[in-house]
Amino acid sequence: MKKSGIFLSLTLAVSLALTACGGGSGGGSGSGSVTPSSINIATGGTSGTYYVLGGGMAEHIKTGTSITTNVQSTGASVENIRLVRDNDAQLAFVQGDIAQYANEGSNMFKEDGKVESFNVLGALYNETIQIVVSKDSNISSVADLKGKRVSVGAPGSGTEANAQQILEAHGLKFDDLQLQRLSFGDSSKAIQDGQLDAAFQTAGTPTAAITELAATRGVKIISIEDSVIDQIIAKYPYYVKETVPASTYQTLTEDVNTVAVKAVLIVRSDLAEDVVYKMTKSIFESADKLGHAKAKSIKVEEAKAGISLPIHAGAKKYYDEKGVK
Protein backbone atom coordinates (compact mmCIF):
# COMPACT_ATOMS: atom_id res chain seq x y z
CA MET A 1 0.00 0.00 0.00
CA LYS A 2 2.85 2.33 0.83
CA LYS A 3 4.57 1.62 -2.50
CA SER A 4 1.28 2.09 -4.33
CA GLY A 5 0.75 5.47 -2.69
CA ILE A 6 4.24 6.63 -3.67
CA PHE A 7 3.63 5.51 -7.26
CA LEU A 8 0.34 7.43 -7.45
CA SER A 9 1.98 10.54 -6.01
CA LEU A 10 4.76 10.37 -8.59
CA THR A 11 2.26 9.85 -11.40
CA LEU A 12 0.26 12.88 -10.28
CA ALA A 13 3.41 14.98 -10.02
CA VAL A 14 4.50 14.07 -13.55
CA SER A 15 1.00 14.81 -14.87
CA LEU A 16 0.96 18.22 -13.22
CA ALA A 17 4.44 18.99 -14.54
CA LEU A 18 3.38 18.16 -18.10
CA THR A 19 0.32 20.37 -17.75
CA ALA A 20 2.44 23.24 -16.45
CA CYS A 21 4.72 22.89 -19.48
CA GLY A 22 1.78 23.25 -21.83
CA GLY A 23 1.71 19.58 -22.83
CA GLY A 24 -1.19 18.29 -24.92
CA SER A 25 -2.97 19.74 -27.93
CA GLY A 26 -5.12 22.24 -26.09
CA GLY A 27 -8.71 22.83 -27.14
CA GLY A 28 -11.50 24.42 -25.17
CA SER A 29 -11.37 27.96 -23.83
CA GLY A 30 -7.80 27.41 -22.81
CA SER A 31 -5.27 29.11 -20.65
CA GLY A 32 -1.94 27.39 -21.05
CA SER A 33 1.35 28.22 -19.41
CA VAL A 34 3.68 28.69 -22.36
CA THR A 35 5.53 31.99 -22.73
CA PRO A 36 7.19 31.71 -26.15
CA SER A 37 10.66 33.06 -26.87
CA SER A 38 9.26 34.50 -30.09
CA ILE A 39 5.86 34.92 -31.72
CA ASN A 40 5.32 34.12 -35.39
CA ILE A 41 2.25 35.65 -37.06
CA ALA A 42 0.96 33.65 -40.05
CA THR A 43 -0.69 36.00 -42.54
CA GLY A 44 -1.20 35.53 -46.30
CA GLY A 45 0.29 36.62 -49.61
CA THR A 46 2.23 39.88 -49.66
CA SER A 47 -0.46 41.52 -51.82
CA GLY A 48 -3.27 40.66 -49.41
CA THR A 49 -4.81 42.42 -46.42
CA TYR A 50 -3.58 39.87 -43.84
CA TYR A 51 0.08 40.57 -44.58
CA VAL A 52 -0.22 44.33 -44.24
CA LEU A 53 -2.21 44.14 -41.01
CA GLY A 54 0.10 41.46 -39.62
CA GLY A 55 3.09 43.72 -40.14
CA GLY A 56 1.38 46.49 -38.19
CA MET A 57 0.32 44.13 -35.41
CA ALA A 58 3.81 42.65 -35.02
CA GLU A 59 5.30 45.97 -34.05
CA HIS A 60 2.70 46.63 -31.34
CA ILE A 61 2.68 43.05 -30.01
CA LYS A 62 6.46 43.19 -29.62
CA THR A 63 6.12 46.42 -27.64
CA GLY A 64 3.22 45.12 -25.54
CA THR A 65 4.68 41.70 -24.69
CA SER A 66 8.46 42.32 -24.91
CA ILE A 67 8.59 39.17 -27.07
CA THR A 68 10.26 39.17 -30.49
CA THR A 69 7.45 39.06 -33.07
CA ASN A 70 7.83 38.05 -36.73
CA VAL A 71 5.48 38.14 -39.72
CA GLN A 72 5.29 35.19 -42.10
CA SER A 73 3.84 35.32 -45.63
CA THR A 74 1.76 32.18 -46.26
CA GLY A 75 -0.95 30.61 -48.40
CA ALA A 76 -3.45 32.02 -45.86
CA SER A 77 -6.23 30.39 -43.82
CA VAL A 78 -5.82 26.63 -44.28
CA GLU A 79 -2.03 26.71 -44.17
CA ASN A 80 -2.17 29.09 -41.21
CA ILE A 81 -4.26 26.68 -39.13
CA ARG A 82 -1.78 23.89 -39.84
CA LEU A 83 1.12 26.17 -38.91
CA VAL A 84 -0.54 26.94 -35.56
CA ARG A 85 -1.31 23.24 -35.05
CA ASP A 86 2.37 22.39 -35.61
CA ASN A 87 3.52 25.32 -33.43
CA ASP A 88 5.30 26.94 -36.38
CA ALA A 89 3.08 29.98 -35.76
CA GLN A 90 1.52 31.17 -32.51
CA LEU A 91 -0.92 33.72 -33.94
CA ALA A 92 -2.67 33.57 -37.31
CA PHE A 93 -5.22 35.23 -39.54
CA VAL A 94 -7.95 32.87 -40.76
CA GLN A 95 -11.41 33.05 -42.27
CA GLY A 96 -14.12 32.20 -39.75
CA ASP A 97 -15.54 29.49 -42.00
CA ILE A 98 -12.16 27.77 -42.31
CA ALA A 99 -11.64 27.88 -38.53
CA GLN A 100 -15.01 26.16 -38.17
CA TYR A 101 -14.01 23.41 -40.61
CA ALA A 102 -10.77 22.84 -38.68
CA ASN A 103 -12.61 22.64 -35.37
CA GLU A 104 -15.03 20.08 -36.83
CA GLY A 105 -12.47 18.14 -38.88
CA SER A 106 -14.64 18.70 -41.96
CA ASN A 107 -14.23 19.86 -45.56
CA MET A 108 -10.50 20.31 -46.30
CA PHE A 109 -9.65 19.06 -42.76
CA LYS A 110 -11.29 15.63 -43.17
CA GLU A 111 -7.90 13.94 -43.57
CA ASP A 112 -6.26 16.02 -40.83
CA GLY A 113 -9.05 15.36 -38.34
CA LYS A 114 -10.13 17.93 -35.77
CA VAL A 115 -7.52 20.59 -35.02
CA GLU A 116 -7.72 21.27 -31.28
CA SER A 117 -4.57 23.29 -30.63
CA PHE A 118 -6.08 26.74 -31.17
CA ASN A 119 -8.52 29.17 -29.63
CA VAL A 120 -9.95 32.35 -31.11
CA LEU A 121 -8.33 35.62 -30.08
CA GLY A 122 -11.01 37.76 -31.69
CA ALA A 123 -13.04 38.76 -34.75
CA LEU A 124 -11.64 41.50 -36.96
CA TYR A 125 -13.74 42.48 -39.99
CA ASN A 126 -15.73 41.11 -42.93
CA GLU A 127 -13.67 39.55 -45.71
CA THR A 128 -15.28 40.17 -49.06
CA ILE A 129 -15.42 37.55 -51.81
CA GLN A 130 -14.44 39.53 -54.90
CA ILE A 131 -14.65 38.07 -58.42
CA VAL A 132 -12.24 40.21 -60.38
CA VAL A 133 -12.01 40.72 -64.14
CA SER A 134 -10.39 43.40 -66.28
CA LYS A 135 -12.39 46.53 -67.04
CA ASP A 136 -12.79 45.57 -70.71
CA SER A 137 -13.79 41.95 -70.02
CA ASN A 138 -17.01 40.56 -71.54
CA ILE A 139 -17.61 38.57 -68.35
CA SER A 140 -20.53 40.13 -66.52
CA SER A 141 -21.89 37.28 -64.36
CA VAL A 142 -20.73 34.16 -62.51
CA ALA A 143 -22.38 32.05 -65.24
CA ASP A 144 -20.02 33.68 -67.77
CA LEU A 145 -17.04 32.06 -66.03
CA LYS A 146 -17.82 28.70 -67.63
CA GLY A 147 -14.93 27.64 -69.85
CA LYS A 148 -12.83 30.64 -68.83
CA ARG A 149 -9.35 30.80 -67.29
CA VAL A 150 -10.15 31.40 -63.61
CA SER A 151 -7.93 31.48 -60.53
CA VAL A 152 -9.55 30.31 -57.29
CA GLY A 153 -6.74 31.36 -54.97
CA ALA A 154 -3.75 29.53 -53.57
CA PRO A 155 -4.08 25.73 -53.23
CA GLY A 156 -6.05 24.76 -50.12
CA SER A 157 -6.87 28.38 -49.29
CA GLY A 158 -10.10 29.75 -47.86
CA THR A 159 -10.61 31.56 -51.16
CA GLU A 160 -10.63 28.20 -52.94
CA ALA A 161 -13.41 26.93 -50.66
CA ASN A 162 -15.43 30.13 -51.16
CA ALA A 163 -15.05 29.89 -54.94
CA GLN A 164 -16.26 26.29 -54.93
CA GLN A 165 -19.36 27.17 -52.90
CA ILE A 166 -20.26 30.22 -54.99
CA LEU A 167 -19.82 28.33 -58.25
CA GLU A 168 -21.96 25.51 -56.82
CA ALA A 169 -24.77 27.99 -56.14
CA HIS A 170 -24.66 28.88 -59.85
CA GLY A 171 -24.66 25.25 -61.02
CA LEU A 172 -20.93 25.23 -61.84
CA LYS A 173 -17.99 23.08 -60.73
CA PHE A 174 -14.23 23.51 -60.95
CA ASP A 175 -14.30 21.07 -63.89
CA ASP A 176 -16.32 23.67 -65.83
CA LEU A 177 -13.40 26.13 -65.71
CA GLN A 178 -9.87 26.32 -67.01
CA LEU A 179 -8.79 26.24 -63.39
CA GLN A 180 -5.71 27.92 -61.94
CA ARG A 181 -4.64 28.29 -58.32
CA LEU A 182 -2.67 31.50 -57.97
CA SER A 183 -1.96 33.94 -55.15
CA PHE A 184 -3.71 37.31 -55.19
CA GLY A 185 -0.66 39.09 -56.61
CA ASP A 186 -0.01 36.47 -59.29
CA SER A 187 -3.70 36.44 -60.26
CA SER A 188 -3.76 40.20 -60.78
CA LYS A 189 -0.54 40.12 -62.78
CA ALA A 190 -1.92 37.32 -64.98
CA ILE A 191 -5.12 39.33 -65.65
CA GLN A 192 -3.00 42.37 -66.48
CA ASP A 193 -0.91 40.33 -68.92
CA GLY A 194 -3.98 38.78 -70.59
CA GLN A 195 -3.13 35.28 -69.33
CA LEU A 196 -6.13 34.95 -66.99
CA ASP A 197 -9.78 35.91 -67.41
CA ALA A 198 -10.97 36.15 -63.79
CA ALA A 199 -9.90 35.58 -60.20
CA PHE A 200 -11.63 34.97 -56.88
CA GLN A 201 -10.07 36.96 -54.05
CA THR A 202 -11.39 36.78 -50.47
CA ALA A 203 -9.91 39.66 -48.51
CA GLY A 204 -10.63 42.88 -46.73
CA THR A 205 -11.32 45.74 -49.13
CA PRO A 206 -9.56 47.54 -50.64
CA THR A 207 -7.27 44.63 -51.55
CA ALA A 208 -3.79 45.76 -52.62
CA ALA A 209 -3.54 43.38 -55.58
CA ILE A 210 -6.87 44.63 -56.99
CA THR A 211 -6.02 48.28 -56.33
CA GLU A 212 -2.80 47.85 -58.33
CA LEU A 213 -4.66 46.16 -61.19
CA ALA A 214 -7.29 48.91 -61.21
CA ALA A 215 -4.52 51.49 -61.59
CA THR A 216 -3.02 49.73 -64.61
CA ARG A 217 -5.56 47.79 -66.67
CA GLY A 218 -8.74 48.68 -64.76
CA VAL A 219 -11.09 46.23 -63.04
CA LYS A 220 -14.69 45.14 -62.69
CA ILE A 221 -16.05 43.16 -59.73
CA ILE A 222 -18.77 40.68 -60.69
CA SER A 223 -22.03 40.99 -58.75
CA ILE A 224 -23.96 38.05 -57.31
CA GLU A 225 -27.74 38.22 -57.62
CA ASP A 226 -29.72 38.71 -54.40
CA SER A 227 -31.65 35.46 -54.85
CA VAL A 228 -28.40 33.48 -55.16
CA ILE A 229 -26.92 35.28 -52.14
CA ASP A 230 -29.95 34.16 -50.13
CA GLN A 231 -29.37 30.56 -51.25
CA ILE A 232 -25.69 30.71 -50.29
CA ILE A 233 -26.43 32.11 -46.83
CA ALA A 234 -29.21 29.56 -46.25
CA LYS A 235 -26.81 26.68 -46.95
CA TYR A 236 -23.66 28.22 -45.43
CA PRO A 237 -24.75 30.49 -42.55
CA TYR A 238 -21.25 31.89 -41.91
CA TYR A 239 -21.69 34.06 -45.04
CA VAL A 240 -23.23 37.53 -44.88
CA LYS A 241 -24.38 39.86 -47.62
CA GLU A 242 -21.79 42.51 -48.47
CA THR A 243 -21.60 45.51 -50.78
CA VAL A 244 -18.40 46.73 -52.43
CA PRO A 245 -18.90 50.49 -52.85
CA ALA A 246 -18.01 51.94 -56.24
CA SER A 247 -15.46 54.16 -54.50
CA THR A 248 -13.39 51.12 -53.42
CA TYR A 249 -11.47 50.85 -56.70
CA GLN A 250 -10.95 53.67 -59.17
CA THR A 251 -12.54 51.94 -62.19
CA LEU A 252 -15.73 50.67 -60.54
CA THR A 253 -18.79 52.50 -61.84
CA GLU A 254 -21.41 51.14 -59.43
CA ASP A 255 -21.78 49.31 -56.11
CA VAL A 256 -21.34 45.53 -56.27
CA ASN A 257 -23.39 42.97 -54.33
CA THR A 258 -21.52 39.92 -53.06
CA VAL A 259 -20.96 37.92 -49.88
CA ALA A 260 -18.38 37.99 -47.11
CA VAL A 261 -17.04 35.87 -44.27
CA LYS A 262 -15.57 37.01 -40.97
CA ALA A 263 -11.80 37.41 -40.57
CA VAL A 264 -10.60 36.18 -37.18
CA LEU A 265 -7.34 35.83 -35.32
CA ILE A 266 -6.53 32.46 -33.79
CA VAL A 267 -3.88 31.74 -31.19
CA ARG A 268 -2.19 28.67 -29.75
CA SER A 269 -4.36 27.47 -26.87
CA ASP A 270 -1.30 26.51 -24.79
CA LEU A 271 -0.05 30.12 -24.56
CA ALA A 272 -0.12 31.68 -21.12
CA GLU A 273 -3.14 33.81 -20.25
CA ASP A 274 -0.97 36.85 -19.54
CA VAL A 275 0.75 36.62 -22.94
CA VAL A 276 -2.52 36.43 -24.87
CA TYR A 277 -4.04 39.20 -22.73
CA LYS A 278 -1.15 41.51 -23.69
CA MET A 279 -1.36 40.46 -27.36
CA THR A 280 -5.09 41.20 -27.44
CA LYS A 281 -4.66 44.55 -25.71
CA SER A 282 -1.83 45.52 -28.08
CA ILE A 283 -3.87 44.69 -31.19
CA PHE A 284 -7.14 46.38 -30.30
CA GLU A 285 -5.60 49.45 -28.70
CA SER A 286 -3.46 50.12 -31.79
CA ALA A 287 -6.08 49.35 -34.46
CA ASP A 288 -5.79 52.89 -35.86
CA LYS A 289 -2.06 52.40 -36.45
CA LEU A 290 -1.97 49.13 -38.39
CA GLY A 291 -1.28 50.58 -41.84
CA HIS A 292 -4.37 49.44 -43.79
CA ALA A 293 -7.74 51.06 -44.45
CA LYS A 294 -9.51 47.91 -43.23
CA ALA A 295 -8.08 48.50 -39.76
CA LYS A 296 -10.84 51.07 -39.26
CA SER A 297 -13.26 48.13 -39.05
CA ILE A 298 -11.35 46.48 -36.19
CA LYS A 299 -13.25 47.42 -33.03
CA VAL A 300 -13.06 45.78 -29.64
CA GLU A 301 -16.85 46.14 -29.26
CA GLU A 302 -17.26 43.65 -32.13
CA ALA A 303 -14.45 41.27 -31.19
CA LYS A 304 -16.89 38.50 -30.23
CA ALA A 305 -19.31 39.08 -33.12
CA GLY A 306 -20.11 35.90 -35.03
CA ILE A 307 -17.73 33.80 -32.92
CA SER A 308 -18.96 30.30 -32.03
CA LEU A 309 -15.57 28.74 -31.21
CA PRO A 310 -13.85 29.00 -27.80
CA ILE A 311 -12.06 32.27 -27.04
CA HIS A 312 -8.70 32.07 -25.28
CA ALA A 313 -8.89 32.98 -21.58
CA GLY A 314 -6.33 35.76 -22.04
CA ALA A 315 -8.44 37.44 -24.71
CA LYS A 316 -11.59 36.88 -22.66
CA LYS A 317 -9.98 38.64 -19.70
CA TYR A 318 -9.35 41.72 -21.85
CA TYR A 319 -12.88 41.68 -23.31
CA ASP A 320 -14.38 41.32 -19.83
CA GLU A 321 -12.43 44.39 -18.72
CA LYS A 322 -13.83 46.31 -21.69
CA GLY A 323 -17.39 45.07 -21.11
CA VAL A 324 -17.57 43.34 -24.50
CA LYS A 325 -20.71 41.22 -24.81
N, C-alpha and C positions, 0 to 999 in steps of 0.2 A: 504493500500500500504506500509505503514511504517513497519507494522508487517510482511508482506510478505517479504520485503527486509531483515529484521533481520533474518527470518527463512532461507532464501537462503544463507545468509552469514554464519550462523551457520552450515548449511549442507555442504557448501564448506570447512569450517574449519575442520570439522570432516573428510571429504574425504581426505583432504591433510594430516591430522594427521595419518590416516590409511596407506596412501601411504608411508609416512616417516618411519613408523614402519615396513615396508616390508610386509604389508597385501596383500592378494591375492596369486594366485598360480604361478605367474611369467609368463614365456614364452617370446618368442622374444629374441632379443639380449639385454638382460637385464642389468641393473645396479641398484641393490636394495640399501638398506641402512642398512642392518643388519650386525653388527659386532658380531660374535658369541663369547660366553665365552670359548668355546672349539670347536675343529674341529675333527670330526670323519671321518676316511678314510675307506670306504668299499672296500675290496680287493677280496679275494677268499680263496680257501683251503690253508692250511699251506704248502702243497707240490707244490703249483703252483707259477707262475712267479709274479702274482699280489701281493701276500702277501709279497714276498721278496722286491720288488720294493717299495711297500707301506711303509714298515718299514724304508727304506732309506729315502723316501720322508718326512715322519713324522718328523724326526729329523731336516731337513733343513727348513721345513715349520714353525716349532715351533721357530726356530732361526730367520727366516725372518719376521714373523708376530707378534712374542711375544705372541702367542695364544697357549694354551695347545693343543697338537695334538695327537690323539690316532689312532691306527690301529685295525681294526675289521676283523676277519676271517669270511667269508660268503660263500654262495653257488654261488657267482660270479654274472655275468651280470644282469640277470633278478631280482634277489633279491636286488642287489645293486641299481637299478633304483627305486624300491619300497621303499628302505630305504631312498634315497634322497627325493623322493616324500613326505614321511611321516616325513621328517626332523630328522630322526634318524641317518643320515649321511649327511655331507655337501660336501664331495668330494668322487668320486667313480671311479673305473676302470670298463669299460664296453666294450663289442665288438661293433664296429660301426654298424653292422647290427641290433643288439638288440636295440641300441639307436634309430635307424630309426623306428623299429617296435613300440617302446614306443611313439615316436613323432606322429606316424600315428594312434595309437590305433589299430594296426593290429597284426596278428599272436597270440602270447601268451598274448598280451595286449588287445584282443578284449573285454574281460569282464571288464577289468580295465577302458577302454576308454583311450583317449589321456592323456599322462602324460606331463604336461606343466610347471612343477616346476623346470626344469633344463635347463642349457645351456652347451655347450661344452667348456672345458678349452683348450684342444688341443689334437692333434693326437700324438701317441707315437711310435708305431712300428707295424709290421705285426705279427698277431697271427696265428700260423700254425696249421691246422687240422692234427693231427697225429693219425693214426690207429695203435695201438701198439699190438704186439703179442710177445710171448716168442721166443727166438732164434731158438728153436727146433720145433716150431709149423709147421704143414702142411698147414696152411692158407697162401696163397700167393696172394690173390686178394680179392676185396670187395665182389665179388660173392660167395667166399668161406665162408663168414660169415653166410650164410643161415643155420638156425638150430643150430647155435653155441651160447654159453654163452657170451653175449656181453654187456659191460657197455657203456652207452651213456652219462655219466656225471651225475652230481647232478640233482635232479628233477627241471625242469623249467629253467635250465641253458642255456647259449648260446651254449655250446657244444652239448646239446640235440637237439637244432634246427639245428645245422650244420650236426649232424649225420643223422637226418631225411632227410635233403635235399640231402646229398651225397648218402644215400641208395636209395632214390627215383630215382636219376639219373642212378642207376644200376638196376632198376626194383624191388627193395626190399622195404618192410615196416617193422615197428617195430614188427608186428605180425609174421614176418618170422624168428625172433630171439628168443632166450631164454633171454629176456631183463632184464638187471639190471641197476640201476641208482646209481652209486657210485661216490664218490669224486675221484680226481686224485690219492691221496695216497692210498685209499682203493682199487681202481682198480688195481694198481700196486702190492699191497700186495696179492690180490686175484689171479692175474696171477702167481706170484711167488709161491703161495701155491697150484697151480693147480686147483683152484676153479673157474677160469674165463679163457675164451679162447682169448678174445680181448677187447680192450677198445679204445674209441674215447677220445682224449684229445686235446682241443683247447687252446694253450698257446704259449707264446714266447719260442723259443728254445735257449739253452737246457732247458728242463723242469725237475725240481728236481726229481719228482716222477719217470720219465723215466730213468734219469741218475742213480738213485739208483737201479732200476730194472736191468739195463744193467750191473751194477757192480756185481750183484748176479746171476741171472738166464740168463742174456743176452736177447737182444731184436732184433726184426725186426720191421721196419715201412713199412706198406703196401702202395705201389704206386697206384696212380690213372692214368689211361691211358689218354694221351693228348686229344683224341677225346671226352672223357667224361668230362674232365676239361673244354673244350670249351663249352660243353652243359650247364654245371653248371654256368659258367660265363655269358653265353647268357641269362639264365633265372634269375639269381641272380647277378646283376652287381656289388655288393659290394665285391664279391670274386675276388681274383687275383691269378695267378699261382705262386707257391712257390716251391723251391727246398730245401730239408733237406740234407745238405752235409754229406757224409759218416763220416766225422770227428766229427759230433755232438755228437754221442754216441759211446762208445768204441767197440760195437759189430756190428755196421753197416759195410757192406762190399762194398756198392755202394750208390751213391746219390739217393734220393727218390723224385719223383714228386708228388705234392699234391696241395692243395689250401690254401689260408689264408684270413683272414679278418683283418681289422685295429683295433688295441687297442686304445681306446680314454679315456681321463679323462673327466668326467662331474662334474658340480658344481651346487649348489643351485643358481637359478637365482636371489633370493632376497638378496644375499650377496652383501655387499658394494663393489664398484669398487676398492677402495684402497686395501681391503683385498684380492680380487682375483688377482689384479695386483702383490701384494707381493708373493702370493702363486705361481703364474706362474713364476715369476722371480726366486724364490727359487728352483723350480723344474728343470727348464731348465739350470740354471747356476750351478747346482750341479749334473748333469746327470752322470758325471764320478765318482761319489762317492755314488752311490745308491746300490751297493752290489750285482749286478747281471750282467752276461755277456750281457744280452739283453739291458742293459742301454746304451751300445755303439751305439745302433740304435736310441736313443732319441736325436733328433737334432731340435733346434728351427727353422731352415730353412724349416723343413718339418712339422711344427706344424699345418699347415692348410691343408695339403695334404689329399685329399679324404673326406674333411668335407663339408657336405651339410646342416647341422643343424646350428642354430644361435650360435655364439661364444660370451661368456660373455664379456661385455664392458671392464672389468678389464684386461682380457687376451688380448683382442684386443689392448688395450693401450700399453701393453708390446710388442706385435708383431709389432705394428706400429713403435715403437721406434727402433726395430731391423731391420726394413725394410722387414719384412716377407710378401711375396706375397701370 
